[in-house]
Amino acid sequence: MTMLDIQGVEDFHGDMDFKVGGTRDGITAIQMDMKVDGLTYEIIEEAFEKCRKARLYILDEIMAPVIAEPRAELSKYAPKMLSMKIDVDKIRDVIGKGGKVIQEICANCNAKIDIEEDGSVFISAIDIADAERAMHTIKTIVEDPEIGAIYKGKVTRLMTFGAFVEIAPGKEGLVHISKLDTKRVEKVEDVVAVGDELLVKVTEIDQQGRINLSRKDALADLAAKQK
């Protein structure tokens, strides 16, 4: 005798535990445990037919009235995951000495980051915006800065002629005093301080790899987009 049961009591009392999963179109998974020797084709046929009817009943009568199709977006409370691939030679840069860099990214972005030996990176977070920020940060570490790109950096040093801004761990550029603001700046200290976060635009990378940045251009670009 075969019987339908989705609670699992047959695991202990029955001779065969036969689980079938699927959609309206067909079967996607089967799992079976046997405690006796031998099965007839009739038993298997009967089990499949009962499973089919039960599956369609659950789909059409129970699930469809509640949610007829998958939601376009995950719930804001459900974990989100993004993945990317980086050069294996860049893994150490993302992790940092003693794990300092990756720990800072996780803390700043409220995310969890796992890196495989082949360079696969998996980023998970409750808020998709946090996961995207973490991915963007990793990209700024492993990819060379692009002329014309805008980055969010942190002021690390002040000089009389400008401010040095770190746009990614180990990647620092100079914002000349003439490029600190849309108006004339008399002293660097009048506009920025060490630790300030700035939006800057990469304007030049010289042959020695030195990066020139402009807050003035970044602000102008953002203003133009808002208009």
GIMOQUI-V799736 format. One line per field, one symbol per residue. psi: psi as a letter, one per 20 degrees, with the letter a starting at -180 (. if undefined). A space follows every 50 residues. Layout:
psi: ???
This chain:
psi: pqqppjhjhihghripooppqaahhaphqpppppirppqqhhggghgggh ggggghggghhggghgohrqqhqqqiipqqpqqrprphiighhhgrpjjg ghhgggghjlrpppprhjjppppqqgphhgghgggggghhgiqqqppiqp qorpphqprhiapppoiqpjoqrpoqhijhrirppgqhiigrqpiqpqpq pohqorhjjppprohghghggghhhh.
